[in-house]
């Protein structure tokens, strides 16, 4: 089984991650949030594995464009989940489901190299 990289095609972090995989001769499946949406069951798994806070990208333009009330409403996993399903680009990227079933968020070349040995 290949890792599954979840993200958005034009995201710089996703571009770096996918290029790293190619450069290291590693195959991975790609799931584009914009084209295919966020699988609700997968999001539930990510939240269970990582917590909702690491998944929520509070530095991105999608978060900054939210009104203050929408931002203030994100106080727990249920509220964060609802927002991430409505606005997938608020999810920090890339999210990766590794062949061993573990999940990571963000791109860390050293960690990825260890995982793919």
Backbone bond lengths (Angstrom), bond angles and torsions (degrees), N, CA, C in turn:
res aa  C-N    CA-C-N  psi(-1)  N-CA   C-N-CA  omega(-1)  CA-C   N-CA-C  phi
1 X - - - 1.451 - - 1.536 108.81 -
2 X 1.301 115.55 137.92 1.463 121.61 176.84 1.523 110.38 -87.29
3 X 1.327 117.30 154.65 1.461 119.06 169.79 1.528 108.76 -61.78
4 X 1.314 116.24 152.66 1.464 121.62 174.10 1.514 107.03 -111.31
5 X 1.319 115.87 120.42 1.457 122.35 179.04 1.521 106.74 -99.17
6 X 1.330 116.04 121.60 1.461 122.21 178.14 1.519 108.39 -105.99
7 X 1.320 116.29 135.55 1.454 119.19 178.66 1.510 111.90 172.73
8 X 1.309 114.74 -155.52 1.462 123.16 -178.75 1.526 106.94 -125.13
9 X 1.314 116.10 132.96 1.458 121.89 -173.46 1.520 113.64 -53.06
10 X 1.330 117.91 -41.41 1.473 119.71 -174.55 1.530 113.59 -90.30
11 X 1.317 118.37 7.94 1.467 122.45 177.80 1.525 109.27 -75.15
12 X 1.319 117.40 130.16 1.466 121.45 -178.30 1.524 112.45 -60.41
13 X 1.320 117.92 -41.37 1.466 120.61 -179.79 1.532 110.50 -65.31
14 X 1.314 116.44 -38.95 1.463 120.37 178.40 1.527 109.81 -67.80
15 X 1.316 116.79 -41.18 1.471 119.95 177.43 1.524 110.87 -59.73
16 X 1.336 117.16 -45.63 1.469 121.00 178.96 1.527 110.85 -62.03
17 X 1.313 116.28 -43.61 1.459 120.88 -178.71 1.527 111.53 -64.49
18 X 1.313 116.99 -45.50 1.464 119.97 -179.88 1.529 110.93 -66.69
19 X 1.320 116.83 -38.23 1.471 120.29 177.69 1.528 109.91 -64.97
20 X 1.326 117.55 -40.28 1.456 121.36 178.40 1.524 109.95 -60.12
21 X 1.326 116.68 -44.30 1.460 120.22 179.09 1.525 110.96 -60.31
22 X 1.325 117.42 -45.53 1.462 121.60 178.57 1.522 109.98 -61.83
23 X 1.325 116.76 -47.12 1.468 121.31 -179.07 1.531 112.50 -60.38
24 X 1.323 116.68 -27.25 1.457 121.33 -179.32 1.527 112.21 -101.33
25 X 1.323 115.89 12.80 1.460 120.76 175.32 1.509 114.61 64.38
26 X 1.310 116.72 31.10 1.461 121.12 -177.78 1.519 110.80 -108.78
27 X 1.293 115.50 130.22 1.462 121.06 176.99 1.527 108.62 -84.09
28 X 1.310 115.52 145.40 1.469 121.44 175.26 1.510 107.92 -151.11
29 X 1.306 115.98 148.88 1.454 121.03 173.51 1.519 107.33 -88.49
30 X 1.332 116.63 149.11 1.462 120.84 -178.90 1.514 109.52 -122.73
31 X 1.324 115.09 132.71 1.464 122.18 176.96 1.525 107.57 -118.94
32 X 1.310 116.09 113.46 1.467 122.39 -178.23 1.531 109.66 -88.61
33 X 1.342 115.77 117.53 1.464 121.13 179.09 1.525 112.45 -57.84
34 X 1.319 117.04 -38.79 1.465 119.66 -175.51 1.521 111.58 -69.65
35 X 1.325 116.20 -38.82 1.470 119.57 -177.43 1.518 112.36 -83.53
36 X 1.322 117.18 -38.21 1.462 120.77 -171.30 1.520 114.42 -115.09
37 X 1.319 117.53 -1.92 1.454 120.50 -178.05 1.516 111.97 74.81
38 X 1.307 115.03 -179.75 1.460 121.63 178.28 1.521 107.34 -101.51
39 X 1.327 117.86 121.19 1.465 118.99 176.91 1.530 109.90 -65.58
40 X 1.322 117.21 119.65 1.466 121.48 -175.53 1.527 111.96 -57.59
41 X 1.339 116.64 -39.78 1.469 119.59 -179.01 1.528 110.30 -66.54
42 X 1.324 116.20 -39.49 1.466 119.77 178.25 1.525 110.36 -64.90
43 X 1.329 116.70 -42.95 1.463 120.36 178.44 1.527 110.36 -59.55
44 X 1.321 116.81 -41.73 1.468 120.32 177.40 1.533 110.71 -60.21
45 X 1.336 116.81 -41.35 1.465 120.63 177.89 1.523 110.98 -63.92
46 X 1.339 116.63 -42.54 1.466 120.35 -179.39 1.523 110.95 -62.68
47 X 1.326 115.68 -43.72 1.469 120.10 179.68 1.530 109.92 -64.08
48 X 1.335 116.76 -41.11 1.468 120.06 178.66 1.531 110.86 -64.30
49 X 1.331 117.04 -38.38 1.466 120.87 -176.59 1.521 113.28 -78.94
50 X 1.337 116.73 -38.54 1.459 120.86 -170.49 1.520 114.73 -113.83
51 X 1.319 116.58 -19.13 1.457 120.73 -168.33 1.520 108.95 87.78
52 X 1.318 117.01 161.31 1.464 119.06 -176.32 1.525 112.91 -80.44
53 X 1.327 116.82 -28.84 1.464 119.98 -175.15 1.531 113.75 -61.19
54 X 1.350 119.31 -45.57 1.473 118.28 179.92 1.528 113.36 -66.52
55 X 1.318 117.17 -21.25 1.461 120.85 -178.97 1.523 113.09 -82.96
56 X 1.310 116.90 -22.56 1.460 121.10 -175.55 1.520 110.11 -87.00
57 X 1.320 116.49 116.89 1.464 121.91 -178.22 1.527 109.56 -89.25
58 X 1.314 115.40 95.82 1.466 120.55 -179.04 1.524 112.58 -84.52
59 X 1.329 117.81 0.01 1.465 121.06 179.65 1.523 112.67 -101.06
60 X 1.312 117.86 -12.12 1.461 121.41 -174.91 1.516 113.70 -81.19
61 X 1.317 114.25 168.01 1.472 119.87 -178.20 1.524 112.23 -66.24
62 X 1.322 118.00 -33.04 1.468 119.25 179.50 1.522 110.23 -61.55
63 X 1.327 117.10 -45.58 1.469 120.63 178.23 1.526 110.45 -63.21
64 X 1.320 116.78 -45.45 1.470 120.20 -177.82 1.524 112.08 -62.95
65 X 1.316 117.26 -28.59 1.472 121.09 -179.84 1.524 113.15 -79.77
66 X 1.327 117.64 -15.13 1.461 120.20 178.64 1.531 109.55 -67.45
67 X 1.317 115.36 147.10 1.471 117.02 176.00 1.532 108.79 -74.23
68 X 1.308 115.12 162.89 1.469 120.65 -174.90 1.522 112.50 -59.54
69 X 1.328 117.47 -35.85 1.465 120.55 179.70 1.524 110.87 -64.95
70 X 1.326 117.43 -41.16 1.471 121.10 179.01 1.524 110.53 -64.72
71 X 1.326 116.23 -40.98 1.463 119.88 177.99 1.531 110.84 -64.64
72 X 1.306 116.11 -45.04 1.465 121.14 -177.62 1.521 112.00 -65.45
73 X 1.331 117.03 -25.18 1.464 121.05 -178.49 1.526 112.61 -74.52
74 X 1.317 118.30 -15.01 1.468 121.38 -178.40 1.528 108.33 -86.50
75 X 1.325 114.78 87.89 1.456 121.30 -175.42 1.523 113.67 -119.10
76 X 1.341 116.40 -8.24 1.456 119.87 -178.10 1.525 109.93 -154.49
77 X 1.318 115.44 178.64 1.472 120.85 -176.36 1.523 111.95 -61.98
78 X 1.326 117.71 -39.48 1.468 120.08 -178.05 1.523 111.13 -64.73
79 X 1.329 117.20 -43.91 1.466 120.90 179.73 1.524 110.94 -67.94
80 X 1.323 116.63 -40.52 1.468 120.29 178.44 1.520 110.18 -64.93
81 X 1.317 117.14 -42.75 1.473 121.74 178.87 1.522 110.46 -58.95
82 X 1.317 116.46 -47.56 1.469 120.05 -179.57 1.528 110.81 -59.75
83 X 1.327 116.98 -43.83 1.463 120.44 178.81 1.525 111.01 -63.67
84 X 1.335 117.32 -44.61 1.466 120.55 -178.56 1.528 112.04 -64.06
85 X 1.321 117.33 -33.46 1.462 119.79 176.76 1.530 111.17 -71.57
86 X 1.332 116.57 -36.97 1.478 120.74 178.77 1.518 112.26 -74.89
87 X 1.322 116.48 -39.16 1.466 122.88 -174.58 1.531 109.19 -128.37
88 X 1.337 117.83 77.23 1.468 120.08 -175.00 1.521 114.75 -56.49
89 X 1.320 117.97 -25.88 1.461 118.59 -178.17 1.535 112.62 -72.94
90 X 1.325 118.05 -2.60 1.459 120.84 174.52 1.535 111.07 -84.80
91 X 1.325 116.71 -4.71 1.468 120.69 177.27 1.526 108.82 -82.26
92 X 1.314 115.61 131.84 1.467 120.81 176.07 1.528 108.08 -64.42
93 X 1.322 116.12 143.43 1.456 120.31 -172.53 1.520 111.71 -131.29
94 X 1.329 114.67 160.12 1.463 128.95 -11.64 1.530 111.56 -78.32
95 X 1.323 114.69 152.89 1.458 121.63 168.29 1.526 104.89 -99.14
96 X 1.310 117.16 133.84 1.462 120.58 -178.36 1.522 110.24 -126.53
97 X 1.322 114.67 130.15 1.468 121.48 170.13 1.525 105.40 -99.48
98 X 1.338 116.24 113.59 1.457 122.29 -176.25 1.522 110.24 -85.14
99 X 1.327 117.23 157.88 1.472 120.23 -179.16 1.530 114.43 -54.91
100 X 1.328 117.66 -27.89 1.469 119.62 178.61 1.522 112.82 -80.88
101 X 1.340 117.10 1.00 1.459 121.42 178.63 1.516 114.38 94.61
102 X 1.317 117.75 -9.97 1.464 119.80 179.17 1.523 110.42 -74.39
103 X 1.328 114.51 163.03 1.471 121.63 -177.35 1.520 108.18 -130.17
104 X 1.334 115.69 137.85 1.462 120.82 172.92 1.512 108.89 -130.75
105 X 1.324 114.66 161.15 1.461 120.37 175.00 1.526 107.26 -130.57
106 X 1.332 114.86 137.92 1.449 121.02 -177.36 1.520 110.36 92.26
107 X 1.325 115.20 167.43 1.455 120.67 -179.02 1.519 109.76 -110.78
108 X 1.333 115.63 121.89 1.462 123.01 177.23 1.526 106.52 -134.24
109 X 1.331 117.17 101.82 1.462 122.41 -173.92 1.530 111.92 -55.88
110 X 1.324 118.34 -41.41 1.467 120.63 -179.20 1.530 111.01 -64.41
111 X 1.324 116.59 -44.62 1.460 120.64 178.51 1.526 110.32 -63.39
112 X 1.303 116.69 -43.41 1.461 120.45 -179.25 1.526 110.41 -63.35
113 X 1.318 117.79 -41.71 1.471 120.79 179.24 1.524 110.14 -60.95
114 X 1.329 117.70 -41.84 1.472 121.24 177.73 1.521 110.76 -62.98
115 X 1.313 117.41 -43.22 1.456 121.63 -178.05 1.529 113.13 -66.04
116 X 1.314 116.44 -30.19 1.476 120.23 -173.95 1.523 113.48 -100.56
117 X 1.305 117.92 14.07 1.478 119.99 176.37 1.483 111.19 -67.35
